[in-house]
Amino acid sequence: MNESSFFQDLAVLMAVVGGVSILFARLRWPKVIGYLLAGVLMSEHTWGGAFLVDSKSITAIGQLGIVFLMFTLGLEFSAGEMKKIKHVTVPTALFDTVMMIWLGYTVGHDLLGWGHVPSLFLGAAICDSATTLLTKTIEELRWGDRPFVRYIFGTTICEDILCVGVIALVTGVATGKGMSLGAVGMSLGGLLVFFIGVLVFGLVFVPRLLNQVARMKDDEALLLTLLGCCFFVSYIAYKFDFSLAMGAFLMGVLGASTDVRHRLYELAAPLRNMFAAVFFVTIGLLVDPAVCARHLPAILGLTLLVVLGKGFNCFSMSLLTGQKVKDAVQTGFGLAQIGEFAYMVALMYIGLTGDATSPMYQIVVGVSLITTCLNPFLMRASDPVGDWLENHLPTRVRGLLAAYQDWLRRFRTAAVPSQLQRHLRSRVAWLVVLGALNFCIAVVASILNAQDYTKFSPFFEMNKRIFFCLTANILCISLLAPIAGMAQSLGRDVGQVLAGGMRRARKWQKAVLQFVTWAVTMAVLLLAFAEILMLNVHLLPDQLLARVVELAFLVGVGVFGWKRFKRMGRAASYRFQRAVAAERRRALRDKRPVAVTVSVPTDFYSRLPVEVGSPAIGETIRSLDIRARTGASVVAVIRGEDVFRNPGPTWCFEVGDVVSAIGEPPQLAALRELIHS
């Protein structure tokens, strides 16, 4: 880097930035837009010649803007705040990230005709909102004290963290290693080590150091100490292959725990304003207007997808997690954009694949530029739009939302018994596992569908998509039955938390329990159907007749096989739990004889003793007609120290037998009455 050319470039750039800031301040337009347009006009792509001698050096200086913006954001956002709002930010960020990756992949593969790898990179490029842009926009609007701001910043930080794992995934795909769990584990493990190390050591040393320097009443010493800590942590993040922004944000969080956070903010503000302006100019320098013009339809279409997709995702999840309507609108409008992460992913694609002819980079940069320019106007519009929507909501809808928000508050603050907490965690974990199984089925089917089977069978090669689509959907439909059972059980548990104890339940408590059970079950089933629909986009055959026939067949399978799928799901769950506990049972059996005890029945599994006077004594499973009369299934009988699994219909019950059965709670209750009456 030539010293003379660097200062020449910096002088030209700062003169332009100063003029733009004055002009846009007079026009009362967001300065971010002026900086971006200035970058486009100064780009070598626009005029064929560059206004700057060495734009790369200016780009390096622009990275300092990210550091100062994220540092000052961290000063305003403490770790305690993150913990308080995790119930909103984590689900919103996770849902938005997953949906945008899927939408980007679908558009790239099915509409733009790209391959699997560039389509996956496109999805990754549009999944993360720009935290730096939000910081600048909200600062210019002076909305820092509004309620939605902490949620919107928390969501973007969570998305930044999730994108670390996304980068590991797409990098493995681009290098031919596939979606390696090892690569993802190493990346997320490194992120965890970095977070813990910085926060633990930082909380021990940094606040104490800054407080001691602040007592000296020397702003120069305090500023230099602050910059030393900030850049040291950012450098560590860079060496771990994380972003500079993440290190700067963590340092800001540490600075927020000191007694001089406001003084630190005032000292860093002038540097932040200068370098942030340079950073946004460097984004404009990346734009090639000629390439963007050739791909204008794709850029406009993806811009619409980002604005509508991210806006709807974040708005809907904000409502579902208990935000007010206006706050949800402003969160959706604010996050409907992409920024520096987008063109970083696009550059990574070119570097890893060597596909320099791909238009992805300019398309992504074009979308980032347009959404960045739109975002300040969307943020301003979110205020009147949120007010209008709140004032014009039907009274019934407003009442339902208020009741729903009240239930969420009660659920989060309720004192939940330990046994019920275990039930809730267990049900949620099982639903996550079943959802992951659906995803794995679709991934395996897609991988197998991409193979060439011409040598094996030309006929199979022609019809492979029909076969794999049908097989994957049958497997996914078979999982809907256990998903419904788990969802219903989860709904009952949530209802008990909201309605209180149910032993002597009042009428209103029973009504709350029934409604919550229904609502949770429907919500989970809708999510399961949405997941299956998303997976089918890339598996459905092209022929209309084949689609209609497959749909009719799958509906028939679902209707006539529903009860069988439920039994299979309960049996599989029972066998899985038995397998997990096998070692513990063997250890206990070696120590002492197995005692005949009755465990506390769970929702779908129960042990029932055959006591003296039971009508089941001397009867067989067939003579009692257990399956027809109760609907439950006997899966094992414990007699003394022996366990007899899957007893046949001729099994004769004796005093002291312990019957292990699976079924729905009403079915198990009927079996209990049959054996004990």
N, C-alpha and C positions, 0 to 999 in steps of 0.2 A: 504494500500500500504506500503510494507516494504521499509524502507529508503535504506538499503544496496542493496537490489535487484534492486531498481530503478536506483541507480547510476551504478550498474553493467550493467544493460540493456542499459543505456544511453551511457556508455563507449564503449560497444561492437558495438552499433548502429553507433555512431559517427566515430569509427575507420573504420567500413565497408564503411560508406558514404564517408569518406575522401579518402579511397583507390579507390572506384568506380569513384569519381569525377576526380582523377588524371588519371586513366586508360582511361576514356571516353574523357577527354580533349586531351590526346595524340592521341587517335583514331579519334578525331574530330567528334564524334557521340553525339547526344543529351543526356545530363546527365539524363534527366527524365527517359529514357529507362533503364539506369543503376540502378537508384534507385528502379524502379519497379521490375526488375529482382532480385536485392538484397533482396527485401522483399519476393519474391516468394521462393528464396533459403533458407531464414531464417525462413520460416513459419513452424509451427508444423505439418501442413498437408503434407509437402513434405517428411520429413524424419521420421515421427512418433514421433519425439521428438523436443522440442523447443530450439532454441539458446537463447531465451529470457526467463527470469523467469516470468515476468508479462507483456505480450504484451498489456494489456488494458491500463496500465499507459503510455506506449509509444504512444498508439493511442490518448490518451488525449493530450499529448505533440504535436502530429502531427496536432491537430486542430489549434494550434497556427500558423502553416504554412499557413492555410487558411486565418487567421486574417491578417497576415502581407502581404501576396500576394494581398489580396483584398484592403487592406489599401493603398499600394503603387500604385495599379491600380487606385484607386480613386484620388490620388494625381496628376496623369497624365490626369485625365478625369474630367473636370469641368461640372457643371450643365448647363452652357451656351452652351457647346459643345453638350450635350444631346438634348437640344432644337433645335439646328441647324440641327441635323441629324435625327430627329424623323420621317420625311417623308420616310426615308429608313429603319430605325431599327424597327419601330413598325409594319409595314406590313410584313416585312421579318420574324420577330419573331413570329407573330401571325399565319402566313401561315405555317411556319415550325412546330410549336407546334401542330397545329390541324392535319396536315397531318401525323406527326409521331405517334401521339396517335392513329389515325385511322389505320395506317399501323401495328403498334404493336398489336393492338386489333385483327385485321384481321389475322395476322400470328399466334398469340396465340390461337385464337378460331378455325380457319379453318385448319391450318397446324399442329400445335402441339396438337390439341385436348383438350385444356384447357377449363375450364368453363368461364363464363362471367367475374367474379370478377378477377381471376388471369390474364386474357387476358387484362382487362382494366389497371391493375397495370403494365403489361409489356409495354403497350403503353405509360403510364405516365413515366416509367423508361427511355425510350429512346428518350424522346422529348426535353431534355435540354442538351446543349453543356457545356463542362467544362470550366468555365472562368479561373480557376486557372492554368489549363494546357496551355491554350492559352497565359496567362501572362508569364509563364515560357519559353515557346517555342519562342515567339516573342522576349523576352529579350535575349535569347541565340543567336538568329539569328541577333540581333541588327537591327530590322525592326521597331522600335518604331515610326520613323518619316514618315513611308509610308502612302499614302492616305487611303488605305483600313482599316488600323488598327482601326481608330476611329469608323468605321462602324461595324467592326466585334465585337469589345468590346461592343458597344452600343446594338447590337443585342443580345449578350449573357446576358447582364444585363436585357433587356426586357424579355427574356425567363425566367430568374430567377424570375422576378416579376410575370409573367403569371403562373409559376409553383406553386406559393403560392395558387392560385385558384384551380389548378389541384389537389394539395394535399388535399384541402378541399373536392373536389368532390369524389376522390377515397376513402378517409377516410369514408365519409358518406356511400358509397357503401359497403365497407368492414364491417362496423358495423351494416349493415342492415337498415340504415336510408334512403338509396337511395340517389339520386342526389338532395340533399336538397338545395333549393335556399337560405334558411335561413342560412345554414352553410357556403355557399359560400359568402353570403353577410356579415356575421360576420367576416369571414377571411379577405376578401378584405377591409372591413371597418376598421378592426384593422390595416391592412397594411397601409391604407391611413392615419389613425391617427398617426401611427408611423412615416411615412415619413414626414408629415406636422410638427409634433412636433419636430423631430430631426432637420429638415432643418430650421425651423423658429427660435427655441431657439438656435440652433447651430450657425446660421449665425449672431445672435445678440452677442453671448458671445465667441465662440471658436476662430474666427480669431483675435479678440481684445486681448484675453488672450495670444495666441501664439505669436502675434506680440510684446506684452509687455515683455514676457519672453525672446524672441529672442534679444531684445535690451540689455539684461544683458550680452550678449556674453559668456554665459555659456552653452555649449553643453549638459552637464549632466542634468541641470535643464530643458532644452528644451526637451530632449529625455524623461525624466520621466513625464513631463507634457503631452507630446504627447501620451505616453503609457497609462497614466491615463484616458485621454479622450477617446482613442480608445477602451480600454477594458470596460469602463463604458457604452459606446453606444452599444458595442457588447453584453454586459450582458443584457441590456434592450431588444435588439432584441431577445435574447435567452428566456427571460421571456415572451415575446409575442408569443413564439413558432415559431419565424422566425429563419433563419439561422444566425450563427455568421458572415458569409461572408457578408451578407447584411448590418449589422451594421458597420462592418469595412469599407466597400466600402463607405457608407454615410459619415463616419468620414474622409475618404480620400478626398471626394468631398469638405467637409468643410475646410480641410487643404489646398486644392488647391486654395481657395479664399484668402489665406494669402500672405504676401509679402516674406515669407521664405519657399515656397513650395519646392524649390530645396534643401535647407538645411535639411528640414524634410526628404526628400527622401534619402539623403546620410546617415543620421543618422539611418534610419530604414532598409537600404539595408543589412547590415551584419546579423541582426536578421532574416530578411526575407529569406536569402539564407540558413541559418541553419535550421530553422523550416520547410521551404518548402521541403527540402530534406527529413526530417523525415516524413512529411506528405505523400510523394509519396512512401516511404518505407512501411508505414502502409497500403497503398492500396494493395501492393504485399503480405502482411501478411494475407490478407483475402482470398487469392486464395487457393482452394483445388484441386491440379492437378488431382487426381484420379476422382473426381466428374466431373471436366471439361472434362476429357478424355471420360467419358461415354456419355456426352452430346455434344461432339465435333461438330457433324453436325449441331445441333441447334445453337451453339455458332458461328460457321463460317457463317451460313446462316443469323443470325441476324447481325453479323458484316458487311456482304455485304449489308444488308438492311440499316443499319445506315450510312455507308459510301456513298452509292449511293443515298439513299433517302434524307438524310440531305444535302449532297453535291448538288444534283439537286435542291432541294427546295430553298436553300439559293442562289445558282447561278442564277436561273430563276427570283426570286423575286428581287435580286440585279439589274439585267438588267432592269426589269420592273419599278423599282423605280429610274432609271436614272444613275446608276453607269457605269463606263467604263468596257469594256470586261475583261481586265486584273484584275481590282479590283474585279469584280464579280467572276472571277475564283478563286482568292485568298480567297475571303470570303467563297465561297462554300467549297474549300479544307480545310480551317481552322476550319469550324464549323462541319465537317463530323466526329464527335466523341462524346462520352458521358463520364461523369466523376462521381464525388462524389454524385451528385443528384440521379444517377441511383441506386447505391447500398443503398442509404438512403431510396428510395421508396421500394426496394426489402425487406429491413429489416423491414420497416413499414408494409408490407403485412404479413410477418411472425408473427410480434407482434400482429397485429389486428385480424388475422384469426386463429392463432395457428397452421397453416399448416406447421409444421417443416419439413415434408417429401417432400415439393415442391422443385424441382430443380431450381426454378426461381432465387434464390439468387446467386448461383454459375454460372448460365448461364449469368446473368446480369453482375456479377463481371468479368467473362471471356471476355464478349464483351467489357466492359469498359477497361480492361487491353490491349486487342489487339488494339482497336481504339486509346488508349493513346500511345501505341508504334508506331502505324502507323502515327499518326498525325504529328510529326516532319518531317518525310520523305515526307508526302503529302505537308506540308507547303513549304519545300525546292523545291519540284517538281512544285509547283504552279507558281513559278517565270518563269521558262523557258516555261511551258505550256501556261501561260497567254501571254507571248511574241509571242510564235508560233501562237497561235490562232488569236491574233490581226493582225499579219503580213500576215496570210493566209486566212483571211476572204475575200469573194468575194467583189469586189468594190461596187456592188449594195447593199449588206447587210450592209457594212460599212456606206454607205450613208444613208440608212434607219435608222440605229441606231443613227447616228449623228443628223438626223432630229428629231427623237423621243426624244432624250435627250434635244435638243434645245427647243422643244415644252413644255417639262416638266418644264424647267427653266422658260420659258415665262409664263406658267400657274401659277407657284408658285409665281412669282414676279409681275404678272399682277394686276392692280388696278380693282378689280371686283366690279361693282355696288351692292348696298345693296340688291336690289330686286333679282338680279341674284344669289347672295350668298345664299339668302333664298331658291331659287329654287334648287340650287346645294345641300344644306343640306337636303332639303325635299326629293329629289330623292334618295340620298344615304341612308337616313334613311329608306325610303320605301323598297329599295332593301335589306337592312339588315333585315328588318322585314319579308319580303317574304322568304329570305334564312333561317331565323330562323323558319318560319312556316314549310318549307320543312323538316328541322331537327326534329322538334317536331312531325311531321307526322310519320317519320321513327322510332323515339323512341317509340311512342305509339304503332305502329304496331309491333315492336320487343317485347315490353312488353306483348301485348295481344297474340302474337304468342307463347310466352314461357309458357302460361297457359295450364292447362290440361282440355280438353272439353269432356273427355270420358263419363262422366255421362250425359252431355247435349246431345251429339250425337256422336257415334263412327265414323260415316261417316265424320262429320265435323272435328273431331280430326285428321283423316287421311289426309284431304285436307285443313287444316287450313292455311298452308303456302301459298298455291295458292291463297286463298281468301284474306289474309291480304296483300300479295305482290301486287295483282291486285288492291285492294282498295287504298293502299298507293300510287301506281304509278299513278292511275287516278287522285287523289287529287294533286299530285306533277305536273303532266302534265297540270292540269287546272290552276296552278299558273304560268306556263311558259308564258302564254299570257300577263298577267299584268306585269310580269318581263320584257318581251320584250318591252312593251310600256314605262315603266319607264326607261329602258336602252336607248331607242331611245331619250327620252326627256333629259336624262342626257347627252347623246352624243351631242345634239344640244346646251345645255348650255355650255359644255366644248368647243365646237367649237366656240361659240360666244366669249368666253374668249380668245381663241388663235387667232381668226381672227379679233377681234375688233368689232366695231359697225356694224350692219347688215342692217340699214335702207336704206343706199345707198351703198350696198355692191358691190365691184368690182368682176370681174370674178374669180380672184385667191382666194378671201375671200369665195365666194360660193363653190369653189372646196374644200377648207380647211374644211368648215362646213360639206359638204357631206361626205368627207373622215373620219373626226373625228367621226361624227354621226355613220357611218357604223362600224368603228373600235371599238368604245365603246360598241355598241350594240352587236357585235360579241363576244367581250371579256366577257361581262356579261353573254350572253347566253352559252358560253363555260363553264364558271364557274358553271352556273346553271346545265348544263348537267353533268358536272363532279361531282357535289354534288349528283345528283340523281343516277349516276353510283356507287358512293361510298356507298350510302345508300342501293342499291340493292344487294350488295355483300352478305349481311347477310339475305336478304329476299327472294331471288330467290328460287323457288322449285328445288328439286334435279333431277326430271325427265326431260330429254331433250325435250320430246314432249310437256310437260306442259310449258317449257320455250319458245319454238317456238310459241305455240298458244298464250301465253300471250303477247309476243313481237308483233305478228301480230295484235292482238286486240288493244294493246296500240297505235301502229302506226295508226290504223284506227281511234281511238278516237281522237288522236292528229290532224289528217288531217281534219276530218269532223267536229270536235268540236271546231276548232281554233277560228272562228269568234264568236261563242257563248261564249267561255271562255273570249274573249276580252271584250264583252259586259258585262258579269257577273263581270269581274274585275273592269271595270269602274263604274258600278252601286254600287258594294260593297265599292269602294273607296269613292264615293259620299256619300253613306249612313253613312260611318264611319266619314267623315268630318262633316256631318250634325249633327251626334250624339254628337261629341266632342264639337261642337259650340252651342248645344241646350240651355244650361244654359245662355250663353251670349245673345242669341237671345231673350229668354224669359225676361231677365232683361231689355233689350232695349225696348221690346214691352210694358212692364209695365210703362216705363218712358214716352214714346211718341209714336204716331202713326207711323206705318211703312211707310217710304217714298219710293216712287217708284224711285229707283236709279239704275244706271248701274254700276256694279263693273268691275274692270279691268279683262278681261277674262284670265283664266289660260290656260294651254295647253289642258286639257281634260274637262273643265267645263266652261260654259259661260252663262251670263244672257243677253238677247236681248229684248229691248223694242219694242212694237208694236206702232209705231208713226202714226200721221195723214198722210194719203196718202199711207200707207203700203198696198201692194197687199194681205196681209194676213187677212185684216179686213173683217169680214163676212164669212171667209172661215173656214173649219174645218181641223183637222189634217189629216183626210182621204182624203178630196178633194185636199189638198195641196200635198198629197203623200210624206210627209216629209222624212219618213224612206227610201223609194226607191230612191228619188231624191237627197238626201244629205248624207244619211248614219248615221246622228246624231239621237239621241233619246231624246224626250221631257220628262223630269222627273217631272216637276212641272210648274205651272203657278201662278204668283202673280197678284191678281186683288184687288186693293185697299189695305185693311188691311188683306185680307184673302190669305192663301196659299193653292192651290189645287194641291195635289201631285198625280202623275201618272194619268194625265187626259186621258180619253178614246179617241177613234178615232172620236167621234162625237163632241168633244169640239170645240166651235166656238170662234174665236179670236175677241176681241174688242179693241178699242183705249185705250191705257194706260196699257194693259197687259204687264207683263214682263215674257218672256219665259226662263225657266231654262233648259238647254240641256247639254248632255254629248256626247263626241265623240272625234275622232282624230282631230288635228288642221285643216286639209283640210276639214273635214266634217263640223266642226263648222263654218268655213269660208263660205262654200256653204250655210248653213242654214242662216247665217247673210245676205248673198246676196239675198236669197229668200225672207226674211222678209222685208229687207230695200229697195229692188229694186223698 
